[in-house]
Structure formats: structure tokens, C-alpha cells
Amino acid sequence: MLKILLNVKGNNENFKSALEEKCLGVSSVKDQLHKYEAAANGANDGLWDWDFENNVAFVSTPWKTMLGLDEEEAVGYRGLFSWESLLHPEDKERAINTFRAYINGCTDSYREVFRLKHKDGSYRWILSKAKIIHDDNGKAVRISGSHTDITEQKKAADALRKSEEKYRNLFQNSLVAMLRSDSETGKIIEANDKFWDMLGVSQYQDDQLNFDFFYNDREKRRLLTLLKEQGSVDNLEIQVKSVTGQLIWVSFSAVLYADEQVFECVLKDISQTKENLLELQKVNFELDSFVYHASHDLRSPLRSVLGLIDLYRMEQSQAIKKECINKIESSVKRLDDLVVELLSISRNDRVNDEHVSINLMVEINSSISSYYNATDTKGLEVITKVDQRIPFHSDLTRVRIILNNLISNAIKYRSFYRDRAYVLVEAKVTEEKAVIKVEDNGDGIEESKLPHIFDMFYRATEKSEGSGLGLYIVKKVADKLYAKIEVNSVELEGTTFTITIPNVKQI
């Protein structure tokens, strides 16, 4: 039966070296332990010794204290398996096998970590180290070792591991692109899936860490220098490039870790925001231009009407009065046309798509008759060719706006000096689309002016009495219909507008 002879306080290394150097060949273990008790005094490590020959074990006070045992409390351990009952079930087999392998000479050293049960029922993490002591004949006579309570270190390490796992999960599963990069070269060290998705990489490969996502070297140097000077940057709007070379606007935030020579970045794709902003700026510019030109064009006929009214009041001649009335009527008509065009712009922006079946022959003839009857069309030949053997579905209001503007322009700017002036309106419907062509042999459009004919308030000819809104409206309406417009014009020969409108399938 193993007996507890003595509690020893002291440093483990002092204790072990003392036993190695001085206990060999000494029969009284108790005398030797007393000798080194002073050297061992004050150590936090729990020291233990097991005499193989006498099957007697000794433990120090710190050894007992770390398990919650009192100074005088009996331990009652028996040789090799004295601490077996205190081992955590998950550690038991491994700990015993490791210890047995050492005392049987299967391993050269012993160092093991396991959990021992505390008196309060909890478990303490223990680092156990030991060394076998041999006599002069090389026979193993005892084993001496130490227990170090590493519970707090384990808790700290576990907390650190959980923190790292939490960070790793946050990094990998973040809704924004994140990466770590070399602060000297800008080379990617690691990046999350969102970053690779943003750059157009469907499946990440290690060699892509060499990918330089900066827009150019100058931009990269600027950002790296800024980071080194400030230590961090927040919400910088920069452009990065995808693997296909496409430029992407991002909000760039980064923190420099100088000791590691890395910076951590967060990139948020703001391309859509940038596009919306540019579109808003464009709309604001167009609105300013619209207000300026509209107010000018609205006031011009009004001023003309007011002047003609004053002239009418002063004149006695009935012929001049009649001429005043005709000019007033013309100015009012110009004003009405402008208001109609302004309403068309407003309606196009406000009205939602309403797809119905459209008879193009009916709509084309209706548009032609409206302008043919209201305009001096002497000598003008109007030709229509419609091939619609299948239904055509689209937004009727917008299709009418397109037809009215293109046909009215063709009639308005026809040739007055040709022997044969004509306007040709053709339409062909297929399952996928309707192709409408409006052709005239009028004055045509100068080549230099063709790129601007769809601009707001642009007049391609000095002869124009219109507002300059007609083709602008056509383009805006066509965009709403996802239609395509082509223009072919030769000065003094004529113009052809071809518009392709999707045939919206009905569900």
C-alpha cells in the first residue's frame, strides 16, 4: 500500500536535478526530500516522486493545493495508477498510455497535458513532466516530476482561438469584400469570397493572390503612401479592376498594421451608386437646359402674339388686321405644339408600360391623315407598306408618339423643289419585333449634325420652326420600349429613320 510520507515545496527543476545528482544510491528517500525541501520551497509547481522499489509516492503541498486538497488531507494514491481516478474521461486512456510508454522505456522523455479533477468537481488543466532516475547499475529506481496548473493559459488560448474563429467567420462570411495585403507591395495575402466575387472570380485559385487589383501603379503608390502616413483611410472612392479589366468603383477603407507590414481592407462596390449619381447629374443638366429652352420657346410666341395684338388695335386696314390674326393663329399653334411635346415628355416619364395589340396599318394611316390634312401637302406622295400577319404587342401610347413625330417630321421637311416629293412609311412584324421605317427625299441632314439630332432642343436646320424636342422625345420613348433607332441621311437627298421595337409576348 502506497504511503504519503512528506509534502515538498519547491521549484521543479531544482527538485529534479537534486534528485538526479544526489539521490542515486541513497536508501532513505525521506532524508533526501528533507534535504531539498528548502530549495523547493515557494514554487507553484506541484512536485511528486515515486519510489519503484518501495512503491512509495510523495507529493508537495502545491501539488495538493492545485486540486483543492488540504495540507494534511490524505491522497491515498497507489503507484502508477494513483491519479487514474482523477483523470478526465476524455484524457484517461491517452495519459495512462503515454506515462506507461515512458516508464517502460518506449520513449526518451515524458511531457503530457491532461485534466485532473479538482475537489470542487471542476477539472484543471495540468502540464506534467517527469524524469526516470537510475542507480549506478542503470536500473530505474524512481521517477520524479512536476505538475503545472495551466488552466488559465488554456482558457486564454481557448478564448483567443474562439476570437480568431469569430474573426475568421466574420472575414469569410462578410457581406462586403475584405482582404489582407502586403503594405510594401500591395500584394494580396488573403481575401474573402465576396472580394473574389466582386472581381469576377468564380473559383478562387492560389495563383490569383498575385493579381494586382489596383487601377494603376500610380494609384497603388498613392494609397500605400497615404496608409503609411495616416495609418488608416476611410471610405475613399477609388476604382479597382476586375480580372477581365473592367473598372469597378469601390468605397475603400483600410487599417495599417506596421509591425506586421500588412493592411486590412474593406471594399464596398459603389458602381451602381456612381452610375445613379452620374445619371442624376445628367438629368439635372437636362432639366436646367429644358427649363431654359422651354421658357424661351414658350415666351417667344407669346411675345409675338402680344405684339400682334397691339398692332391689330392700332391698324385701321382690314387687310393688315387679317394678316395679324393669321400670324397670331400661327404663334398660338406653335405654342400649342410645344405644349403637346412637353406633355409627351411628361407622359413618357410617368406612364407605366401597358402592352396591347396594335394594328400598325391603322395607327400609321391615322398619323398620316392628321398631318397630311393640317399641312400644305400639295405635290407630296405618301406611300405606306405594312406587312403584319401576326399580332404586334407593345405600348400603344408610346408607339403613337414615335409614329407622330417621325411622320410629321418627314412631311414637314419634305422637298419643295423636286418634281416628285414622297414620304414612305413601311412596317414589318415578326414574332420577335416590329421594324418601322420612315423615309423621305427631303433636304436631308448634314453629317456633322447627325450625332446631335436626338439632343434636347436641337434644331438640325435653320429652316426649322419646331421646338427641337421631337427627336429627343422619340429617343426617350424608344428607350422606354427598349427599341433601337437607326438614322441614315444624305444632305439634299433625304433621310430614313428605322426603328426596331420588341414584340412583347403576351402571357
Contacts in CASP RR format, 6 or more apart in sequence:
PFRMAT RR
TARGET T0000
AUTHOR 0000-0000-0000
METHOD contacts of the structure
MODEL  1
MLKILLNVKGNNENFKSALEEKCLGVSSVKDQLHKYEAAANGANDGLWDW
DFENNVAFVSTPWKTMLGLDEEEAVGYRGLFSWESLLHPEDKERAINTFR
AYINGCTDSYREVFRLKHKDGSYRWILSKAKIIHDDNGKAVRISGSHTDI
TEQKKAADALRKSEEKYRNLFQNSLVAMLRSDSETGKIIEANDKFWDMLG
VSQYQDDQLNFDFFYNDREKRRLLTLLKEQGSVDNLEIQVKSVTGQLIWV
SFSAVLYADEQVFECVLKDISQTKENLLELQKVNFELDSFVYHASHDLRS
PLRSVLGLIDLYRMEQSQAIKKECINKIESSVKRLDDLVVELLSISRNDR
VNDEHVSINLMVEINSSISSYYNATDTKGLEVITKVDQRIPFHSDLTRVR
IILNNLISNAIKYRSFYRDRAYVLVEAKVTEEKAVIKVEDNGDGIEESKL
PHIFDMFYRATEKSEGSGLGLYIVKKVADKLYAKIEVNSVELEGTTFTIT
IPNVKQI
1 78 0 8 1.000
2 55 0 8 1.000
2 56 0 8 1.000
2 57 0 8 1.000
2 76 0 8 1.000
2 77 0 8 1.000
2 78 0 8 1.000
2 79 0 8 1.000
2 82 0 8 1.000
3 56 0 8 1.000
4 57 0 8 1.000
4 58 0 8 1.000
4 59 0 8 1.000
4 74 0 8 1.000
4 75 0 8 1.000
4 76 0 8 1.000
4 77 0 8 1.000
5 29 0 8 1.000
5 30 0 8 1.000
5 33 0 8 1.000
5 56 0 8 1.000
5 58 0 8 1.000
6 30 0 8 1.000
6 33 0 8 1.000
6 34 0 8 1.000
6 37 0 8 1.000
6 58 0 8 1.000
7 58 0 8 1.000
7 59 0 8 1.000
7 60 0 8 1.000
7 61 0 8 1.000
7 64 0 8 1.000
7 71 0 8 1.000
8 15 0 8 1.000
8 33 0 8 1.000
8 36 0 8 1.000
8 37 0 8 1.000
8 40 0 8 1.000
8 47 0 8 1.000
8 49 0 8 1.000
8 58 0 8 1.000
8 59 0 8 1.000
8 60 0 8 1.000
8 61 0 8 1.000
9 37 0 8 1.000
9 40 0 8 1.000
9 41 0 8 1.000
9 42 0 8 1.000
9 43 0 8 1.000
9 47 0 8 1.000
9 60 0 8 1.000
9 61 0 8 1.000
9 62 0 8 1.000
10 37 0 8 1.000
10 39 0 8 1.000
10 40 0 8 1.000
10 41 0 8 1.000
10 42 0 8 1.000
10 43 0 8 1.000
10 45 0 8 1.000
10 47 0 8 1.000
10 60 0 8 1.000
10 62 0 8 1.000
11 39 0 8 1.000
11 40 0 8 1.000
11 42 0 8 1.000
11 43 0 8 1.000
11 45 0 8 1.000
12 43 0 8 1.000
12 45 0 8 1.000
12 46 0 8 1.000
12 47 0 8 1.000
12 129 0 8 1.000
12 145 0 8 1.000
12 146 0 8 1.000
12 148 0 8 1.000
14 36 0 8 1.000
14 39 0 8 1.000
14 40 0 8 1.000
14 43 0 8 1.000
15 36 0 8 1.000
15 39 0 8 1.000
15 40 0 8 1.000
15 43 0 8 1.000
15 47 0 8 1.000
15 144 0 8 1.000
15 145 0 8 1.000
15 146 0 8 1.000
16 131 0 8 1.000
16 144 0 8 1.000
16 145 0 8 1.000
16 146 0 8 1.000
18 32 0 8 1.000
18 35 0 8 1.000
18 36 0 8 1.000
18 39 0 8 1.000
19 32 0 8 1.000
19 36 0 8 1.000
19 49 0 8 1.000
19 133 0 8 1.000
19 142 0 8 1.000
19 144 0 8 1.000
20 131 0 8 1.000
20 133 0 8 1.000
20 144 0 8 1.000
22 32 0 8 1.000
22 35 0 8 1.000
22 36 0 8 1.000
23 29 0 8 1.000
23 32 0 8 1.000
23 133 0 8 1.000
23 142 0 8 1.000
24 133 0 8 1.000
24 134 0 8 1.000
24 135 0 8 1.000
24 136 0 8 1.000
24 141 0 8 1.000
25 135 0 8 1.000
25 136 0 8 1.000
25 141 0 8 1.000
26 32 0 8 1.000
29 49 0 8 1.000
29 51 0 8 1.000
29 54 0 8 1.000
29 56 0 8 1.000
29 58 0 8 1.000
29 142 0 8 1.000
33 49 0 8 1.000
33 58 0 8 1.000
40 47 0 8 1.000
40 60 0 8 1.000
42 62 0 8 1.000
43 60 0 8 1.000
43 62 0 8 1.000
44 62 0 8 1.000
44 148 0 8 1.000
44 149 0 8 1.000
45 60 0 8 1.000
45 62 0 8 1.000
45 146 0 8 1.000
45 147 0 8 1.000
45 148 0 8 1.000
46 59 0 8 1.000
46 60 0 8 1.000
46 62 0 8 1.000
46 63 0 8 1.000
46 66 0 8 1.000
46 146 0 8 1.000
46 147 0 8 1.000
46 148 0 8 1.000
47 59 0 8 1.000
47 60 0 8 1.000
47 62 0 8 1.000
47 63 0 8 1.000
47 144 0 8 1.000
47 145 0 8 1.000
47 146 0 8 1.000
47 147 0 8 1.000
48 57 0 8 1.000
48 58 0 8 1.000
48 59 0 8 1.000
48 60 0 8 1.000
48 63 0 8 1.000
48 144 0 8 1.000
48 145 0 8 1.000
48 146 0 8 1.000
48 147 0 8 1.000
49 57 0 8 1.000
49 58 0 8 1.000
49 142 0 8 1.000
49 143 0 8 1.000
49 144 0 8 1.000
49 145 0 8 1.000
50 56 0 8 1.000
50 57 0 8 1.000
50 58 0 8 1.000
50 79 0 8 1.000
50 80 0 8 1.000
50 82 0 8 1.000
50 142 0 8 1.000
50 143 0 8 1.000
50 144 0 8 1.000
51 57 0 8 1.000
51 141 0 8 1.000
51 142 0 8 1.000
52 140 0 8 1.000
52 141 0 8 1.000
52 142 0 8 1.000
52 143 0 8 1.000
53 141 0 8 1.000
53 142 0 8 1.000
55 78 0 8 1.000
55 79 0 8 1.000
57 77 0 8 1.000
57 79 0 8 1.000
57 82 0 8 1.000
59 75 0 8 1.000
59 77 0 8 1.000
61 71 0 8 1.000
63 147 0 8 1.000
64 70 0 8 1.000
64 71 0 8 1.000
64 73 0 8 1.000
64 75 0 8 1.000
66 124 0 8 1.000
66 126 0 8 1.000
66 147 0 8 1.000
66 149 0 8 1.000
67 86 0 8 1.000
67 116 0 8 1.000
67 117 0 8 1.000
67 118 0 8 1.000
67 119 0 8 1.000
67 124 0 8 1.000
68 118 0 8 1.000
68 119 0 8 1.000
68 120 0 8 1.000
69 75 0 8 1.000
69 119 0 8 1.000
75 82 0 8 1.000
76 82 0 8 1.000
77 83 0 8 1.000
80 99 0 8 1.000
80 100 0 8 1.000
80 103 0 8 1.000
81 96 0 8 1.000
83 116 0 8 1.000
84 92 0 8 1.000
84 96 0 8 1.000
85 117 0 8 1.000
86 116 0 8 1.000
86 117 0 8 1.000
87 95 0 8 1.000
87 96 0 8 1.000
87 114 0 8 1.000
87 115 0 8 1.000
87 116 0 8 1.000
87 117 0 8 1.000
88 114 0 8 1.000
88 115 0 8 1.000
88 116 0 8 1.000
88 117 0 8 1.000
88 123 0 8 1.000
90 115 0 8 1.000
91 114 0 8 1.000
91 115 0 8 1.000
94 112 0 8 1.000
94 114 0 8 1.000
95 112 0 8 1.000
95 114 0 8 1.000
98 107 0 8 1.000
98 110 0 8 1.000
98 112 0 8 1.000
99 110 0 8 1.000
99 112 0 8 1.000
99 130 0 8 1.000
101 107 0 8 1.000
102 109 0 8 1.000
102 110 0 8 1.000
102 130 0 8 1.000
102 132 0 8 1.000
103 132 0 8 1.000
103 140 0 8 1.000
103 143 0 8 1.000
109 131 0 8 1.000
110 128 0 8 1.000
110 129 0 8 1.000
110 130 0 8 1.000
110 131 0 8 1.000
111 127 0 8 1.000
111 128 0 8 1.000
111 129 0 8 1.000
112 127 0 8 1.000
112 128 0 8 1.000
113 125 0 8 1.000
113 126 0 8 1.000
113 127 0 8 1.000
113 128 0 8 1.000
113 150 0 8 1.000
114 125 0 8 1.000
114 126 0 8 1.000
114 128 0 8 1.000
115 123 0 8 1.000
115 124 0 8 1.000
115 125 0 8 1.000
115 126 0 8 1.000
116 123 0 8 1.000
116 124 0 8 1.000
116 126 0 8 1.000
116 147 0 8 1.000
117 123 0 8 1.000
118 124 0 8 1.000
124 149 0 8 1.000
124 151 0 8 1.000
125 149 0 8 1.000
125 150 0 8 1.000
125 151 0 8 1.000
125 153 0 8 1.000
125 154 0 8 1.000
126 147 0 8 1.000
126 148 0 8 1.000
126 149 0 8 1.000
126 150 0 8 1.000
127 147 0 8 1.000
127 148 0 8 1.000
127 150 0 8 1.000
128 145 0 8 1.000
128 146 0 8 1.000
128 147 0 8 1.000
128 148 0 8 1.000
129 145 0 8 1.000
129 146 0 8 1.000
129 148 0 8 1.000
130 143 0 8 1.000
130 144 0 8 1.000
130 145 0 8 1.000
130 146 0 8 1.000
131 143 0 8 1.000
131 144 0 8 1.000
131 145 0 8 1.000
132 140 0 8 1.000
132 142 0 8 1.000
132 143 0 8 1.000
133 140 0 8 1.000
133 141 0 8 1.000
133 142 0 8 1.000
133 143 0 8 1.000
133 144 0 8 1.000
134 140 0 8 1.000
134 141 0 8 1.000
135 141 0 8 1.000
171 178 0 8 1.000
171 192 0 8 1.000
172 192 0 8 1.000
172 193 0 8 1.000
173 192 0 8 1.000
174 192 0 8 1.000
174 194 0 8 1.000
174 266 0 8 1.000
175 194 0 8 1.000
176 194 0 8 1.000
176 266 0 8 1.000
176 267 0 8 1.000
176 268 0 8 1.000
177 191 0 8 1.000
177 192 0 8 1.000
177 194 0 8 1.000
177 195 0 8 1.000
177 197 0 8 1.000
177 198 0 8 1.000
177 250 0 8 1.000
177 266 0 8 1.000
177 267 0 8 1.000
177 268 0 8 1.000
177 269 0 8 1.000
178 191 0 8 1.000
178 192 0 8 1.000
178 194 0 8 1.000
178 195 0 8 1.000
178 264 0 8 1.000
178 265 0 8 1.000
178 266 0 8 1.000
178 267 0 8 1.000
179 188 0 8 1.000
179 189 0 8 1.000
179 190 0 8 1.000
179 191 0 8 1.000
179 192 0 8 1.000
179 195 0 8 1.000
179 264 0 8 1.000
179 265 0 8 1.000
179 267 0 8 1.000
180 188 0 8 1.000
180 189 0 8 1.000
180 190 0 8 1.000
180 191 0 8 1.000
180 262 0 8 1.000
180 263 0 8 1.000
180 264 0 8 1.000
180 265 0 8 1.000
181 187 0 8 1.000
181 188 0 8 1.000
181 189 0 8 1.000
181 262 0 8 1.000
181 263 0 8 1.000
181 265 0 8 1.000
182 189 0 8 1.000
182 261 0 8 1.000
182 262 0 8 1.000
183 224 0 8 1.000
183 227 0 8 1.000
183 228 0 8 1.000
183 256 0 8 1.000
183 257 0 8 1.000
183 258 0 8 1.000
183 261 0 8 1.000
183 262 0 8 1.000
183 263 0 8 1.000
184 224 0 8 1.000
184 261 0 8 1.000
186 212 0 8 1.000
186 214 0 8 1.000
186 220 0 8 1.000
186 224 0 8 1.000
187 209 0 8 1.000
187 210 0 8 1.000
187 212 0 8 1.000
188 208 0 8 1.000
188 209 0 8 1.000
188 210 0 8 1.000
188 211 0 8 1.000
188 213 0 8 1.000
189 209 0 8 1.000
189 262 0 8 1.000
190 209 0 8 1.000
191 204 0 8 1.000
191 209 0 8 1.000
193 204 0 8 1.000
195 267 0 8 1.000
196 204 0 8 1.000
196 208 0 8 1.000
198 242 0 8 1.000
198 248 0 8 1.000
198 250 0 8 1.000
198 267 0 8 1.000
198 269 0 8 1.000
199 211 0 8 1.000
199 213 0 8 1.000
199 240 0 8 1.000
199 241 0 8 1.000
199 242 0 8 1.000
199 243 0 8 1.000
199 248 0 8 1.000
200 242 0 8 1.000
200 243 0 8 1.000
200 244 0 8 1.000
201 208 0 8 1.000
201 243 0 8 1.000
208 243 0 8 1.000
211 243 0 8 1.000
212 220 0 8 1.000
213 240 0 8 1.000
213 241 0 8 1.000
214 220 0 8 1.000
214 223 0 8 1.000
214 240 0 8 1.000
214 241 0 8 1.000
215 238 0 8 1.000
215 239 0 8 1.000
215 240 0 8 1.000
215 241 0 8 1.000
215 247 0 8 1.000
219 238 0 8 1.000
219 239 0 8 1.000
223 233 0 8 1.000
223 236 0 8 1.000
223 238 0 8 1.000
223 252 0 8 1.000
223 254 0 8 1.000
226 233 0 8 1.000
227 233 0 8 1.000
227 254 0 8 1.000
227 256 0 8 1.000
227 263 0 8 1.000
228 256 0 8 1.000
228 258 0 8 1.000
231 255 0 8 1.000
231 256 0 8 1.000
231 258 0 8 1.000
232 253 0 8 1.000
232 254 0 8 1.000
232 255 0 8 1.000
232 256 0 8 1.000
233 252 0 8 1.000
233 253 0 8 1.000
233 254 0 8 1.000
234 253 0 8 1.000
235 251 0 8 1.000
235 252 0 8 1.000
235 253 0 8 1.000
236 251 0 8 1.000
236 252 0 8 1.000
236 253 0 8 1.000
237 249 0 8 1.000
237 250 0 8 1.000
237 251 0 8 1.000
237 252 0 8 1.000
237 270 0 8 1.000
237 274 0 8 1.000
238 249 0 8 1.000
238 250 0 8 1.000
238 252 0 8 1.000
239 247 0 8 1.000
239 248 0 8 1.000
239 249 0 8 1.000
239 250 0 8 1.000
240 247 0 8 1.000
240 248 0 8 1.000
240 250 0 8 1.000
240 252 0 8 1.000
240 267 0 8 1.000
241 247 0 8 1.000
241 248 0 8 1.000
242 248 0 8 1.000
248 269 0 8 1.000
248 271 0 8 1.000
249 269 0 8 1.000
249 270 0 8 1.000
249 271 0 8 1.000
249 273 0 8 1.000
249 274 0 8 1.000
250 267 0 8 1.000
250 268 0 8 1.000
250 269 0 8 1.000
250 270 0 8 1.000
250 271 0 8 1.000
251 267 0 8 1.000
251 268 0 8 1.000
251 270 0 8 1.000
252 265 0 8 1.000
252 266 0 8 1.000
252 267 0 8 1.000
253 265 0 8 1.000
253 266 0 8 1.000
253 267 0 8 1.000
254 263 0 8 1.000
254 264 0 8 1.000
254 265 0 8 1.000
254 266 0 8 1.000
255 263 0 8 1.000
255 264 0 8 1.000
256 262 0 8 1.000
256 263 0 8 1.000
257 263 0 8 1.000
257 264 0 8 1.000
286 456 0 8 1.000
289 456 0 8 1.000
289 457 0 8 1.000
290 456 0 8 1.000
290 457 0 8 1.000
293 456 0 8 1.000
293 457 0 8 1.000
294 338 0 8 1.000
294 342 0 8 1.000
297 338 0 8 1.000
297 457 0 8 1.000
297 467 0 8 1.000
298 335 0 8 1.000
298 338 0 8 1.000
301 331 0 8 1.000
301 332 0 8 1.000
301 334 0 8 1.000
301 335 0 8 1.000
301 338 0 8 1.000
302 331 0 8 1.000
302 335 0 8 1.000
304 327 0 8 1.000
304 328 0 8 1.000
304 331 0 8 1.000
305 328 0 8 1.000
305 331 0 8 1.000
305 332 0 8 1.000
305 335 0 8 1.000
308 324 0 8 1.000
308 327 0 8 1.000
308 328 0 8 1.000
308 331 0 8 1.000
309 324 0 8 1.000
309 328 0 8 1.000
311 320 0 8 1.000
311 324 0 8 1.000
312 321 0 8 1.000
312 324 0 8 1.000
312 325 0 8 1.000
312 328 0 8 1.000
315 321 0 8 1.000
315 324 0 8 1.000
334 465 0 8 1.000
334 466 0 8 1.000
337 466 0 8 1.000
337 467 0 8 1.000
338 467 0 8 1.000
338 469 0 8 1.000
341 467 0 8 1.000
341 469 0 8 1.000
341 470 0 8 1.000
341 473 0 8 1.000
342 469 0 8 1.000
344 401 0 8 1.000
344 473 0 8 1.000
344 477 0 8 1.000
345 469 0 8 1.000
345 472 0 8 1.000
345 473 0 8 1.000
345 476 0 8 1.000
347 397 0 8 1.000
347 401 0 8 1.000
348 398 0 8 1.000
348 401 0 8 1.000
348 473 0 8 1.000
348 476 0 8 1.000
348 477 0 8 1.000
348 480 0 8 1.000
349 476 0 8 1.000
351 395 0 8 1.000
351 397 0 8 1.000
351 398 0 8 1.000
353 395 0 8 1.000
353 480 0 8 1.000
353 481 0 8 1.000
354 395 0 8 1.000
354 396 0 8 1.000
354 397 0 8 1.000
355 393 0 8 1.000
355 394 0 8 1.000
355 395 0 8 1.000
355 504 0 8 1.000
355 506 0 8 1.000
356 393 0 8 1.000
356 394 0 8 1.000
356 395 0 8 1.000
356 396 0 8 1.000
357 391 0 8 1.000
357 392 0 8 1.000
357 393 0 8 1.000
358 392 0 8 1.000
358 393 0 8 1.000
358 394 0 8 1.000
358 396 0 8 1.000
358 399 0 8 1.000
359 388 0 8 1.000
360 386 0 8 1.000
360 388 0 8 1.000
360 392 0 8 1.000
360 427 0 8 1.000
360 429 0 8 1.000
360 434 0 8 1.000
360 436 0 8 1.000
361 384 0 8 1.000
361 386 0 8 1.000
361 388 0 8 1.000
361 427 0 8 1.000
363 396 0 8 1.000
363 399 0 8 1.000
363 400 0 8 1.000
363 403 0 8 1.000
364 384 0 8 1.000
364 386 0 8 1.000
364 403 0 8 1.000
364 407 0 8 1.000
364 425 0 8 1.000
364 427 0 8 1.000
365 384 0 8 1.000
367 400 0 8 1.000
367 403 0 8 1.000
367 404 0 8 1.000
367 407 0 8 1.000
367 408 0 8 1.000
368 382 0 8 1.000
368 384 0 8 1.000
368 407 0 8 1.000
368 411 0 8 1.000
368 423 0 8 1.000
368 425 0 8 1.000
370 404 0 8 1.000
371 404 0 8 1.000
371 407 0 8 1.000
371 408 0 8 1.000
371 411 0 8 1.000
371 412 0 8 1.000
372 380 0 8 1.000
372 382 0 8 1.000
372 411 0 8 1.000
375 411 0 8 1.000
375 412 0 8 1.000
377 411 0 8 1.000
379 421 0 8 1.000
380 411 0 8 1.000
380 414 0 8 1.000
380 421 0 8 1.000
380 422 0 8 1.000
380 423 0 8 1.000
381 420 0 8 1.000
381 421 0 8 1.000
381 422 0 8 1.000
381 423 0 8 1.000
382 411 0 8 1.000
382 422 0 8 1.000
382 423 0 8 1.000
382 425 0 8 1.000
383 422 0 8 1.000
383 423 0 8 1.000
383 424 0 8 1.000
383 425 0 8 1.000
384 424 0 8 1.000
384 425 0 8 1.000
384 426 0 8 1.000
385 424 0 8 1.000
385 425 0 8 1.000
385 426 0 8 1.000
385 427 0 8 1.000
386 426 0 8 1.000
386 427 0 8 1.000
386 428 0 8 1.000
387 427 0 8 1.000
387 428 0 8 1.000
387 429 0 8 1.000
388 427 0 8 1.000
388 428 0 8 1.000
388 429 0 8 1.000
388 434 0 8 1.000
389 429 0 8 1.000
390 429 0 8 1.000
390 430 0 8 1.000
390 431 0 8 1.000
391 429 0 8 1.000
391 506 0 8 1.000
392 429 0 8 1.000
392 434 0 8 1.000
392 503 0 8 1.000
393 503 0 8 1.000
393 504 0 8 1.000
393 505 0 8 1.000
393 506 0 8 1.000
394 434 0 8 1.000
394 481 0 8 1.000
394 501 0 8 1.000
394 502 0 8 1.000
394 503 0 8 1.000
394 504 0 8 1.000
395 480 0 8 1.000
395 481 0 8 1.000
398 477 0 8 1.000
398 480 0 8 1.000
398 481 0 8 1.000
399 481 0 8 1.000
399 501 0 8 1.000
401 473 0 8 1.000
401 474 0 8 1.000
401 477 0 8 1.000
402 436 0 8 1.000
402 474 0 8 1.000
402 477 0 8 1.000
402 478 0 8 1.000
402 483 0 8 1.000
402 499 0 8 1.000
402 501 0 8 1.000
403 436 0 8 1.000
405 470 0 8 1.000
405 471 0 8 1.000
405 473 0 8 1.000
405 474 0 8 1.000
406 436 0 8 1.000
406 438 0 8 1.000
406 474 0 8 1.000
406 497 0 8 1.000
406 499 0 8 1.000
407 423 0 8 1.000
407 425 0 8 1.000
407 438 0 8 1.000
409 470 0 8 1.000
409 471 0 8 1.000
410 423 0 8 1.000
410 425 0 8 1.000
410 438 0 8 1.000
410 439 0 8 1.000
410 440 0 8 1.000
410 495 0 8 1.000
411 423 0 8 1.000
411 440 0 8 1.000
413 440 0 8 1.000
413 442 0 8 1.000
413 443 0 8 1.000
413 444 0 8 1.000
413 461 0 8 1.000
413 463 0 8 1.000
413 464 0 8 1.000
413 495 0 8 1.000
414 421 0 8 1.000
414 422 0 8 1.000
414 423 0 8 1.000
414 440 0 8 1.000
414 441 0 8 1.000
414 442 0 8 1.000
415 421 0 8 1.000
415 440 0 8 1.000
415 441 0 8 1.000
415 442 0 8 1.000
415 443 0 8 1.000
415 494 0 8 1.000
418 441 0 8 1.000
418 442 0 8 1.000
420 441 0 8 1.000
421 440 0 8 1.000
421 441 0 8 1.000
421 442 0 8 1.000
422 440 0 8 1.000
422 441 0 8 1.000
423 438 0 8 1.000
423 439 0 8 1.000
423 440 0 8 1.000
424 437 0 8 1.000
424 438 0 8 1.000
424 439 0 8 1.000
424 440 0 8 1.000
425 436 0 8 1.000
425 437 0 8 1.000
425 438 0 8 1.000
425 439 0 8 1.000
426 436 0 8 1.000
426 437 0 8 1.000
426 439 0 8 1.000
427 434 0 8 1.000
427 435 0 8 1.000
427 436 0 8 1.000
427 437 0 8 1.000
428 434 0 8 1.000
428 435 0 8 1.000
429 503 0 8 1.000
430 503 0 8 1.000
431 503 0 8 1.000
432 502 0 8 1.000
432 503 0 8 1.000
433 500 0 8 1.000
433 501 0 8 1.000
433 502 0 8 1.000
433 503 0 8 1.000
434 500 0 8 1.000
434 501 0 8 1.000
434 503 0 8 1.000
435 498 0 8 1.000
435 499 0 8 1.000
435 500 0 8 1.000
435 501 0 8 1.000
436 498 0 8 1.000
436 499 0 8 1.000
436 500 0 8 1.000
436 501 0 8 1.000
437 496 0 8 1.000
437 497 0 8 1.000
437 498 0 8 1.000
437 499 0 8 1.000
438 496 0 8 1.000
438 497 0 8 1.000
439 494 0 8 1.000
439 495 0 8 1.000
439 496 0 8 1.000
439 497 0 8 1.000
440 494 0 8 1.000
440 495 0 8 1.000
440 496 0 8 1.000
441 493 0 8 1.000
441 494 0 8 1.000
442 492 0 8 1.000
442 493 0 8 1.000
442 494 0 8 1.000
442 495 0 8 1.000
443 461 0 8 1.000
443 463 0 8 1.000
443 491 0 8 1.000
443 492 0 8 1.000
443 494 0 8 1.000
444 489 0 8 1.000
444 490 0 8 1.000
444 491 0 8 1.000
444 492 0 8 1.000
444 493 0 8 1.000
444 494 0 8 1.000
444 495 0 8 1.000
445 453 0 8 1.000
445 460 0 8 1.000
445 461 0 8 1.000
445 487 0 8 1.000
445 489 0 8 1.000
445 491 0 8 1.000
445 495 0 8 1.000
446 460 0 8 1.000
446 491 0 8 1.000
447 489 0 8 1.000
447 491 0 8 1.000
449 460 0 8 1.000
450 487 0 8 1.000
450 489 0 8 1.000
452 458 0 8 1.000
452 460 0 8 1.000
453 460 0 8 1.000
453 471 0 8 1.000
453 487 0 8 1.000
454 471 0 8 1.000
454 472 0 8 1.000
454 474 0 8 1.000
454 475 0 8 1.000
454 485 0 8 1.000
455 472 0 8 1.000
456 468 0 8 1.000
456 469 0 8 1.000
456 472 0 8 1.000
457 467 0 8 1.000
457 468 0 8 1.000
457 469 0 8 1.000
457 472 0 8 1.000
458 468 0 8 1.000
458 471 0 8 1.000
458 472 0 8 1.000
459 466 0 8 1.000
459 468 0 8 1.000
474 485 0 8 1.000
474 499 0 8 1.000
475 485 0 8 1.000
478 484 0 8 1.000
478 485 0 8 1.000
478 499 0 8 1.000
478 501 0 8 1.000
481 501 0 8 1.000
481 502 0 8 1.000
482 502 0 8 1.000
483 499 0 8 1.000
483 500 0 8 1.000
483 501 0 8 1.000
483 502 0 8 1.000
484 499 0 8 1.000
484 500 0 8 1.000
485 497 0 8 1.000
485 498 0 8 1.000
485 499 0 8 1.000
486 497 0 8 1.000
486 498 0 8 1.000
486 499 0 8 1.000
486 500 0 8 1.000
487 495 0 8 1.000
487 496 0 8 1.000
487 497 0 8 1.000
487 498 0 8 1.000
488 495 0 8 1.000
488 496 0 8 1.000
488 498 0 8 1.000
489 495 0 8 1.000
489 496 0 8 1.000
END
